[in-house]
Amino acid sequence: MSASAEAAVRDEVRAWLNDHWDPNAGLVEWRTKLVESGWGAPDWPPEWHGRGLSAELTRLVEREFARIGAVGVATGGIRLLAAATLLEHGSDAQKAQFLRRILTGEDVWCQLFSEPGSGSDLAGALTRAEFDGQRWTVNGQKVWTTSAHHADWGLLLARTDWDAPKHQGLSYFVIDMRQPGVEVQPLKQMNGYASFNQVFFNNAEVKAEHLVGELGQGWSVAMTTLAHERRRADGLRSGRADVASEARQRGTIHEEEAQETATVMAPYKWYPQRAGRVDLALPNALASGRIGNPALRQELARLLILSSSAEWTARRARTAQQQGQPQGPEGSLGKLAASHVARLAARVHTMIAGADALLAGEDGPENGLIAEILLSVPAVSITGGTDEIQRNIIAERVLGMPKEPRFDQGPFRDVATNRSRD
């Protein structure tokens, strides 16, 4: 990237911000200006609210926003997974209907993939969608759906052909979550949170024009969503808040953004704990005096080495994404590494705190945070594809080992499942 190109973009975005940034504007009002200018999502296509800039120039734009503390487009939750999927597979009508409101934050989204009887077998979905010539009727159940309780729209994977092999009989839809045929029930977790929901569809309707991609091509569309999820593509401006200017002007718009963030990110409060909170291990070992224990030192060293290795793998994946390279093995490798890091972190925290690690609330270490870590860590080995699934992917697609025998070939209606098809 030439210095002149960088300077031109920097001068242009800086001039635009100088003319338009107003910390006392309304949040949606400001984001609407961003969408119209293309500076809200500068790496998106120009015809869809962007400027077609490279990853390097997009980061330059982010730094200019950070320099003055300017608020960006909405990025929290599932909405940018929806945007990435629609940009690649959606029709022009779908892009026109949804992309602008995704960026302004006026719509909240959820992802309706997992089902009670399928586990990590995403292609074994039994939720069905039937077409009557005008619209689709959906019946079935989804589970582990974050933010479904306040979502406006959902990304739905449903079965449309029972006579096709299971991966070929799925279709991908955008479904209205506010209609009477959709019932959302929260699920209480053992760590005290209720981040997930189960969703029941009872003759819920989907417009014909809300089929994403081609009929029966839902699996490939879903893989696009999951690829962006693994690469944390729902953080279009993830770095801006970390480098925000100390001279940031606080105004009405920041208050509205803070309220939005509190609502959208509430289901994710415990995510740092499920990752193991490696950052607490060494300080707690030093503060408690347990650092002198050679067995603890050995496990602590293993933890810090494994955590650093996983971080470098994640950075390679992000760099590949920024360079426009296709998804490599880093997603599955990083996911499996995260499970190992989290479990080892829980072990180290327990070695430091001893039996007190089980105490919740103010009586426990770190005001009960260590106990919350122990209860949250098992989720890492399940969410986003279990450790067993990741090992299969690595073995077959990375190491080139023979595939496991399959017993789910042929028409899906003949495949044994854990749930009734009725």
N, C-alpha and C positions, 0 to 999 in steps of 0.2 A: 504494500500500500504506500503510495507516494506521499511525501510530506505536504505537497500542494493540495492533494485530495482531502487529506485530514484537515488541513487549515480551512479549506472551503466549507466543509461540513460544520466544523466548529464555529466558524464565523456566522454561518447561516442559522444554526440552531440557537446560538447565543443571542443573535439579533431578534429572532422570533420570540424567545423567552423574555427578553428585555421589553418587548412591545406588548406581550400578552399575559405574562404571569401575574396573577393577583391572588395573594394568600387569603383574601376575604371573599373570593368567589364561591359559589356553590360547587360541590364536588362534581355532580353530573354536568353542570354547565361548563366547568373547566375541561372535563374529560371529553365533552363533545367537541370543543375547540381542538383538543389534541388529535382526536380521530380525524377531523376535517383537514388538519394540517399534515397528517402523516407522521408526526413526531412521536405519537403515542406508541406505535409499533413500527419503528423505522425499517426493520428487516422484513416486514410483510410486503406482499406485492403492491405496487402503486394503485392498482385498480381496486384493492381491498384495504384501504385505509393505511397503507404503509408507504415506504419510499424505496423499497428494494435495495437497502444498504447491506453491506457485508457485516459479518459478526464483529469485526474489528471496529468498523465505523459505528455500529450500534452501541458498542461499549463506550465509545467516545461520546455519543449522545447521552448515554446514561450518566456519565461523569459531569456533563454540563447541567443536567437536572439536579444532580447531587450538590453541585457547587453552590446553588442558590436555594436548595431545599424545596425544589418544585415537586409537586405530587405527580405521579404517573398514572397510567391506565390501571384498571383493576386486574390483579394477577392472582389473588388468593383462591384456594379451593380447586375445584375441577374445571373451572371455566376455560382455562387456557388449553387443557387437554381437549376440550370440545372444539376450541378454535383451531388447534393444530389438525384435528381430524377433519373438520369441515373444509379447511383450506386445501387439504389433499384430496378428499373424496366427495365433498359436498357439491350440490348443484349451485348455479349462480343464484337461484331464488333462495336457497337455504343460506348462502353466504350473506345475501342482502338482508335477510330477515334477522339473522342471529349475530353476526360478527360485531357490528357496531355496538349492540347492547352488551355483548361480552366485555368489550373494552371499556365502556362507560360504567360497568358494574351494576347495571339496572336489572340484570337477570342472574340468578344463582343456579348452578348446575350440579348434577350428581351422576354417578356412573353405575349402571345397573347391569353388572356382569355375573357375579358369583351367585350360586344357588345352594340351598341346603344339602341336596343330595349329591352334588357334583364335586365338592372340594376344589382341588386345583385343576380338575378336568373341565376347563372352561367350555370346551366344545361339546360337553355332555348336557348342555342347557335344555331344560324341558319346558320353560316358559314358551308359550306358543302364540303366534300371530297369524290370524286368518283374514283373508281379503274377500270382501263381498262385492267387489267391483267399484266401490267408491272410497272405502276406508278400511283400515286394519282394526281388528278386534283382538285385544291382548288379554290372556289369562295365564296366571302362574304366580311364582314367588321368587323374589331376589333377597339376598341377605348381605350383611357387612357393607351396607351402602352409607357412606359418609355423607352428611349434609342433606339426606333425603327429606328430613323433617322441615327444611325451609327452602327446598329447591323449587325453581320455576319449571325447569326442563331437565330431562334425564337422557343419558346416552344408553340405549337399550339394545341388548343382544337377545334375539328371540328366534325360535325355530319356526321356519315357514315351509319346510318340506321334510316330511317324515320318511319318505322313500329314498332320499338321497343319503350318501354316507354322512356321518355326523358333522364333519367340518364343512361340507358343501350344502347343508340344509339350513344354514343360519343366515339371518339378515339383520341389518343394523338400522336402528330407527332413532329419531328424536321424538320423545314422548312428553306430553304436557303433564306435569306432576300435580297440577292444581285441580284436575277434574275429579268428579265423584267416584270414578272407577278405580282410583288409586288410594290405598290405605297404607299409611306409614306408622310403624311401631318401633320405638327406641329399644335398644338392647343394652342392659346394664352389664358392665364389665367387672371383673373381679378387682380391678384397681380403683373402682369407685366412679369411673367416668361412664358416659353414655354417648360415645362418639358415633356409634354405628346404628343402623336401623335395619329392620326387615320390611320389605315392601310387598304388598299383595295387590295383584291386578285382577279385577273382577269385571270383565267386559269393558276394560278401558279402551279408548279409541286413539288411533293414530291416523292423521291425515295421509292420504296417498302420497302427497308431495314431500312427506317427512321421512321417506325411505332414503337412507344415506348410501350412496353407491348403488350397485346393481343387486337385484334380487338374488339371494343365495351366495352373495359375496361378503356376508357379514364377518366371516372369520378374518379375511385380509384387512378389512376396515378396523376391526378390533385390535389387530396386531399393530396397526399404526398408533392407536390410542395407547396401548401398553408400552410401545417403544418410547414414546414421549414421556410416559409416566416414569419409566426406569431412568430416563435421562433428566428427570426433574424439570421437564419443559414447562411446568406450571410456575416457573419463577422467571418470567420474562425480564423482570428488573430486580432480580434477587440481590444484586450487589449494590443497588443504589442506597438502600437504607443504611448499609454498613459504613458508607463513606460520606454520609450527609454532612453538609457544612455546619460548623459550629455557629455560624452567623445566621442560621435558618430563621426565617420569619415565621412566627406562629400565627395562624389565623383561623377563620371559620372553616376553611377547607381542610386544615389539618385535624380539627376536631371531628369533622364528618368522616375523614379517612380513618381516624382512630376508632370511631364507633363501628365502622364497616369491618375493620380488621378484627376487632374484638368478637364480632358476630361470626364472621366467616372462618376465623382461625380457632374459635373455641374448641371444635372437635379435635384439634391437633395439639392441645396443650401438653398431653402426656407423651408425645412423640420423642422428645429428647430423652425421656426416661426409658422408653422401650429400646433406644439405641445403646443404653448402658451408662451414659454420662461418664465417659472415660476421663473427662476433664476434672472430675472430682477425686479420682483415685490417688494420684500422687500427693496433692495437698492434704488429703485426709490421712494418708499414711504418715506423712511428716508430722502433722498436727497431733496425731494420736500417739506418736512414739513407736508405732509398730514397724516403721521402716527398718529397724534393726533386726527384724525377723528374716533370716535368709530365705526361708521358703516363700514368704510374701514378696521379698524383693525379686525372686526369680519369676513369680507369676506376674508381678507388676511390669517387669521388663518385657515379658512375652506380650502383655496387653498393649504396651506402648508401641512395640515393634509392629504387631499385627495391625493396630489402628493406623499407624503411619503408612503401612503398605497399602491398606485399603483406601486411604485418602489419595495416594498417588494413582491408584487404579481409577478412582472416580475422576481425578483430574484429567487423565488420559481420555476418558470417555467424553468429558465436557469439551476437551480440545478437539476431539474428532467431530463432535456435533458442530462446533463453531466453524470447522473447516468444510462442513457439508458432507462428511463421510458417512456411509451407511452404518447402522447399528452393528457393532461387533460383539465379541464374547464378554466385553467388560460389564454388560448389564447383569448377566447371570453370575459372573465371577464376583462382582461387587455385592450383589444381593447375598450370596452365600458367605462372603467374607463378613458382611455386616452381622449375620447371625452368630458367627464364631466370636466376633468382637463383643457383641452384647452379652453372650453367655459367659465369656471369660471376665468381662467387667463385673457382672453380678457375682461371680466367684471371688474376685478381688475385693469388692466392697464387703462381702461377707467375712472374708479373712481379716479385714481391718476392723469391722464393727463387732464381730462375733455375734452372739445371740441377740444383741441389741438391734441388729439389722432388721429384725422382725417387728420392731416397735413402730407403729404408725402415729401420726400426729406430733404434737410438740415434744412428747417424751422420747421420740426416736431420733437417731442420728440425722443431722441436716433437717430437723423438724419433720421427720417421717419420710423424707425424700428417698432415702435408701430403701425403705420398705416398698415404696411405690416403684422403684426401679426393679426390685425382685419380682413384683407382680406383673410388670409391664414387659419385661424382656422376652418372655415366651412368644409374644406376638410377632417378633421379627422373623421367627422361623416358619411362620404360617402365612403372613400377609404377602401379597404380590407373587405368589407361587412358593410352595413349601421348599425346604432344603432338598428334599428328595427330588422334586421336579427340577431344581437348578442343577443338581448332580447329573440327572439324566441328560439335560441339555448340554452340559459341559462335556460329558462322556461321548455323546453321539455327534454333536455338531462341532466341537472344538478338537477333541482327541481322536475323532473318527472311529470310535469303537462300534461294534455291531449293535443294532437297535434291539430293544426288548421285543419279545413276541407280542403281537397285538391280537385282541379278541373282540375288537369293536369295528370290524370292517363290514361292508355291505350296508343295506338300508338301516337307517337308525331305528326304525320301529322294531327291528329284530334284535337290537343290542340290549343286553341285560343292564338294568339301572338300579339305583338304590331307592328310587321313588316311583310312584305310580304315574302313568301318563294321563290318567283321567282327570 
